[in-house]
């Protein structure tokens, strides 16, 4: 335990990480293992509830690298595939990760984030990170000597100051630095909200498919159905703000249940199921910061951008970004002359993941794209490439990109030969993503 100091005394570290979620609890131990003194500040205390419970196969090698693979195996429900259910198609489509271009990552896990995040932050502490839970960062000042002054308040009311050579913003949807710099922007190409809760006694698929995620399309967006261990299933509706406005005076609970009833395939899975948590909602679901870094700071995970979670990419992008960030920061601290090039590489690779997922996310509710998903073609390796993307295998050397480009070409061609359908879908999307500012839409009462 660190001793309390007077406010006038400023403790020093090499790297100060804001936030103890997947991004912060990944970058911190990686930097500590490289010999840097790292302090991680998390305003909450673990365990704490969070959504984003579905992981990708690409996460698993990183768990080995961090030394938490056995812990994750103990809390995880194996996820071997992703199932898509459309009201406009007769049969569901199942994407099995073992059929991806690289079959060496055939499964992932569904996890309760309270347990998952606690494993990561405790691992950071074991690896030499000074973890400060219940400690909220209040201010960050960039000093003339290229260091950073950080002021924080503990949940016992005391305050402390730190001086760091580098700061990592992994504050999640709090987007600490993006707010400070006023560089957070609503994503103009997407705009959605989420309403979600946990259920018990939901009807799952059988056998090895019990833990598979299911995506249910419905008229106003889509639902996730994520089975976890101990008879817990996460169910969430991702929809457009215009539909949130139709809630009227209904409680969030009633609004969610009414929409579940309007999706017969999902309603059948939840027949006899009961809520085990309060129903919650979040808006402003998609956003991006104008930049990923500065000379002595980085933005990681949701602190940089958040995109629609239809492909369960959030945790993987956060943790992979943390790996990239640790590499860049290590160069910045050990070889300042090489810092600009290292940060430029980080920026390019950091933007790669959201860009690749976003192309599909922006179109996934388009009827033509839905046809492609519900009947993927095996020609030119397109289905295997799509599976690789769904598995998160987009940063390595797996040669999926010619097939991805072929998929996109077929999609654009399908729009050209169905111009009326394509135009109506475009017009509907413009209607869907229009901005609606009304904070009461997400009030639980």
C-alpha positions, 0 to 999 in steps of 0.5 A, spaced: 500 500 500 502 506 498 503 511 503 499 518 503 503 524 501 501 531 502 498 534 495 504 538 494 508 532 493 508 529 486 510 522 486 513 519 479 512 514 474 514 512 467 507 511 465 500 512 468 494 508 465 487 511 466 482 506 467 482 498 469 478 495 463 481 490 458 485 496 455 488 499 461 489 492 464 493 489 458 497 495 456 499 496 464 502 489 465 506 489 458 509 495 460 511 493 467 514 487 464 518 491 459 521 494 466 517 501 466 514 503 473 506 503 471 501 506 475 494 504 473 488 508 476 481 505 476 475 509 479 471 503 480 472 497 484 472 490 481 468 486 480 463 491 477 458 490 472 459 491 464 457 489 458 461 486 452 461 479 454 462 476 447 470 475 446 473 473 439 478 467 438 483 472 436 483 474 444 486 467 446 493 467 444 493 474 448 491 471 454 497 466 453 501 472 453 498 475 459 499 469 463 491 468 464 489 463 459 487 458 465 483 463 469 479 465 462 478 458 461 475 457 468 470 463 467 468 462 460 463 459 456 466 456 450 463 459 443 465 455 437 460 459 432 456 465 431 449 464 429 445 469 425 437 469 425 433 473 420 425 474 419 426 474 412 430 468 411 427 461 412 433 458 416 439 461 421 446 461 418 451 459 423 459 461 422 463 456 425 470 459 427 474 452 425 472 454 418 476 460 417 482 461 413 486 459 419 483 454 423 488 454 429 483 459 433 476 455 433 473 458 439 472 463 443 469 465 450 463 468 453 464 471 459 461 475 465 465 482 464 465 483 472 469 476 472 473 477 466 475 484 468 477 483 475 482 477 472 485 482 468 486 487 473 489 482 478 494 480 473 496 487 472 498 487 480 501 481 480 506 483 474 508 489 478 503 494 476 501 499 482 493 498 481 489 504 484 482 502 485 477 507 487 481 512 485 478 517 479 483 522 475 480 529 475 485 533 471 491 531 466 496 537 465 501 537 459 508 540 462 513 544 458 518 539 460 514 533 456 512 530 462 504 529 465 501 532 471 495 528 474 491 529 479 486 524 482 481 523 488 481 517 492 474 514 494 476 516 501 476 523 499 483 524 499 487 527 493 494 525 490 498 527 485 503 524 480 508 526 474 508 521 469 513 521 462 507 518 459 499 517 459 495 512 457 487 513 456 484 507 457 478 510 460 472 507 456 466 510 454 468 516 459 473 518 454 477 522 459 482 525 454 477 526 448 473 530 452 479 534 455 481 536 448 474 536 445 476 531 440 470 526 441 465 526 435 459 523 434 460 518 428 456 521 422 456 514 419 452 510 425 448 512 431 445 507 435 443 505 442 442 499 447 438 496 452 440 490 455 439 485 461 441 478 464 436 473 464 436 466 467 433 459 464 433 462 457 433 456 452 440 455 449 442 451 443 444 444 445 451 440 445 457 444 443 453 450 440 450 451 447 455 457 448 454 460 441 452 467 440 446 469 436 444 475 433 437 476 431 435 481 426 428 485 427 425 491 424 428 496 428 435 493 429 438 487 432 438 483 438 444 479 442 443 473 445 450 471 449 450 465 453 454 464 459 456 460 465 451 459 471 445 459 467 446 467 465 444 469 458 446 476 456 440 479 452 441 486 449 437 490 443 441 495 439 436 500 435 436 507 432 434 513 437 428 514 433 425 507 436 428 509 443 423 515 442 417 510 441 418 508 448 414 513 450 412 512 458 414 505 458 419 503 463 426 500 460 424 493 462 417 494 459 420 497 453 425 491 452 420 486 453 415 489 448 421 489 443 423 481 445 415 479 444 416 483 437 422 478 435 418 471 435 425 467 434 428 471 440 421 470 444 421 463 443 428 462 446 426 467 452 419 463 454 420 462 461 426 466 462 426 471 468 430 477 469 436 477 474 439 484 473 435 491 472 434 493 465 439 498 463 440 503 457 446 507 453 446 512 448 451 515 443 453 508 442 458 510 436 463 515 436 470 516 435 476 521 437 480 525 432 486 522 434 489 516 437 495 519 440 500 525 442 507 526 443 506 523 450 499 520 450 495 514 447 488 513 447 486 506 447 479 502 446 473 505 447 477 511 449 478 512 442 472 509 439 466 505 439 463 502 434 456 497 434 458 491 437 454 486 432 461 482 431 463 482 438 469 486 436 470 491 442 474 487 447 479 484 442 480 491 439 481 494 446 486 489 448 490 488 441 490 496 441 493 495 448 499 491 445 500 495 440 500 501 445 505 498 449 510 497 443 510 504 441 510 507 448 516 502 450 520 505 444 518 512 446 521 512 453 527 508 451 529 511 444 526 518 443 529 519 437 524 513 434 518 515 437 515 519 432 515 513 427 513 508 433 507 513 434 505 513 427 505 505 426 501 505 432 496 510 429 496 506 422 495 499 426 490 502 431 485 505 426 486 498 421 481 494 426 475 499 427 476 501 419 475 493 417 469 492 422 466 498 420 465 497 413 461 491 415 457 494 421 455 500 417 451 495 412 449 489 416 442 492 416 441 493 409 437 487 406 442 486 400 448 485 405 443 481 410 442 476 404 450 475 403 450 474 410 444 469 410 447 465 404 455 466 404 458 464 398 464 459 398 467 462 391 474 466 391 475 464 399 469 469 401 466 465 406 473 463 409 475 470 409 468 473 412 469 468 418 476 470 419 474 477 420 468 475 425 474 471 429 478 477 429 484 475 425 485 481 421 492 484 424 496 478 422 499 475 416 493 471 414 491 472 406 484 474 407 484 481 403 483 479 396 477 475 398 474 480 402 475 485 397 472 480 392 466 480 397 465 487 397 465 487 389 460 482 389 456 486 394 457 493 390 455 489 384 448 486 387 447 494 389 447 495 382 443 490 379 438 491 384 438 499 384 431 500 387 432 496 393 439 499 394 436 506 394 430 504 399 435 501 403 440 507 403 434 512 404 432 508 410 439 508 413 439 516 412 433 516 416 435 511 422 442 515 423 439 522 424 441 525 430 436 525 436 438 529 442 434 526 448 437 524 454 430 522 457 430 516 452 435 512 457 432 513 463 430 507 467 423 509 470 
